[in-house]
Amino acid sequence: MPGFKPLTKAEEQIMQALWKIGKGFTKDIIEALPKPKPHYNTASTLLKILIEKGFVTAESVGNAHLYIPVVGKEAYSKASMKQLLKGYFDGSFSSMLSFFAKEKDISLKELEEVIRDIKSPKKNN
């Protein structure tokens, strides 16, 4: 994902809702959001920003817009994790794992699962 642009918390919430429903109108996206739900105008403004950032596209349907994600959740997650690694762990995956292991946020069993996943053949990559 060249030119990675991190999303604000509010933008990411809109994207999470949109990824969840696949595509939708503003009211559909608001319904998919957790409470407290944003005002319609706030959601519309965030969707316009997401279009400007290249995360969403819109198709006109009558007087409304159907919003469709351009960037997939997996692609955004991958870019976010790379940014996290670069910004906080000098790009070192082992440093990040060590951090979580020391903080007791990851168990030995989970570490073994990560190693198993890394060793297994890649799926569709």
Secondary structure, DSSP 8 states (H G I E B T S, - for coil): -TT-----HHHHHHHHHHHHHSSB-HHHHHHHS-SS---HHHHHHHHHHHHHTTSEEEEEETTEEEEEESS-HHHHHHHHHHHHHHHHHTT-HHHHHHHHHHTTSS-HHHHHHHHHHHHS--S--
